Amino acid sequence: MDAPRELKIDRFALNKYSTELRKEFPFAAELNSMAVQSAAERAWFAISRFYDNCKSNKSGKKGYPRFKKDCRSVEYKTSGWKLHQTRRRITFTNKKGIGELKLLGKWDIQSYELNDIKRVRLIRRVDGYYAQFCVRNCQKVSINSHP
């Protein structure tokens, strides 16, 4: 709290530190830069939620951040992936060698423009791999006021 500005850890310092970790650990260097940034954002979200709960004197458990050493998901923002023009396949373009994956299941993704897809999360579960798409949703609400 009373530390000088250059010693404080905030969201930007954590992103900067994640680039230093990429130089140190080869598995992080193989990931896309935006995937590493999104991991740092998730870590910062857990840390800030804990401190916000402490500051507001929340009763009970404060939600101490627990970091998993075996992460089963990777989140790509706008780069590191490319959706095929038929939208039934996705290609991951990082150095991990994932390559092209076939998308199975219900495809509501075809009703969205490529610019509306903001993030793609690749998740490993017991029964296989799953791709989650985060899309932009623009809602237009019109309010009619009667005098």
N, C-alpha and C positions, 0 to 999 in steps of 0.2 A: 504494500500500500504506500509506504513512504520511500520506496526505492526511487532512485533517479530514473529518468525516462529511458535511457539506454539499457538499463538492467531489467526493465519491466517486460514481462512476457505477455504478448497480446496475439491476436489473430495473425497479424502481419509478420511478427517475429517467428511465429510457428511455421508459417509458409516459407520464410527465408531459411529457417533451420532444416526444413524438409529438403531443400535443394542441396544443403551440405551433407545430409544423410545419403543422398543419391550418389555422392562421390565416394562415400565410405562403404556402402553395402551394394554389392553387385545385383541383387535381386530387385532393389529399388531403382537402380539405374536402367534396368530393362523395361520398367513400366513407362507409360506415357507421362509427361510432366503434369498434365491436368488430372490424371488419376492419383498422382502423389499429392497434389494440392487438395483434392477432394477428401483424401484420407486425413490430411492435416486439418481441414475444416470440420470433419466429424469429431476429431480429437478435441478441437477447440470448443465445439458445441458442448461436449460432455464436461469439460473443465469449467466453462462459463456457467452452465446450469448448476453445477455444484456450488460455485461461489455465490451465485444469485440466491440459491436456497439458504446458504449460510447467512447472507446479509439480511434476508427478509425474516430471519428467525423462524423458519418453517419447522413445525413440530414434527417429531419422528425422524426417520432417516433422511439424510440430506442428499442422497444419491451420489455417493462417492464414486468418481469415475473409475471404472474397471476396464482396463485395456486388454484385449485378447491378443495372445501371441499367435494364434492360428486364425487369421482372418479368412473368411470364406467368400468375400465379395470384393469386387473391384468396380469402381464407378468412373465412367468416362464422361467428360462434359461434352464439348463440341468437337473434339478431335480424338483420334485414336480408334475410330470406328467408321465404317461406311456401310450404309444400307444399300442393298442391291436394288436395281430399278424395279424389279418385280415385288420387292418388299417381303420376300420369303426367305431371304438369306442376309446375314450380316457378316462383315469382314472386320476383324480386329487387326490393326496395323502396327502394333508395338513389337518389341523384340522378344516377347515371350513365346512366340510361335503358335498362337492360338489359331490364327487363320480364319477360314470361312466356316460359319455355322449355319445350319438349316434351322429356320424358325418353325416350330410346330404349334398346334393349338389354334385357338380362336384369334383371328387377325383383325382387330379393330384398328391396327396401325395403318392400314391402307387408306383410311379416311382422313389422315393427317398429312399435312405438307412436311417436307423434310426440315424446313426451318422451324417448325413447331416442336420438334423433338429437341429437348434441352439437355437431357442426360440419359445415358444407358448404363445400367448396372448389371454386371454379370455375377450371378450367385451360384455357388456350388452347394448342393444339398445331397442328401443320402442317395436319392433316386436319380440324380443327374444334374445338369446345369440348366439354369434359367436366366432369361434376359428380361429385365424390367425396363420399360421406357417411361421417362418422365416427360410429359408433354405440356406445352403452354395451353392454358385454357382461358380464353377471353370471353367473359360474359358481359353482355350488354343488357343493362336493366333500364327500362324506361318507366318513369314514375309520372303518372298523370295526376295533376292536382286540379281538383274541381273547386271553383270559387264559391 
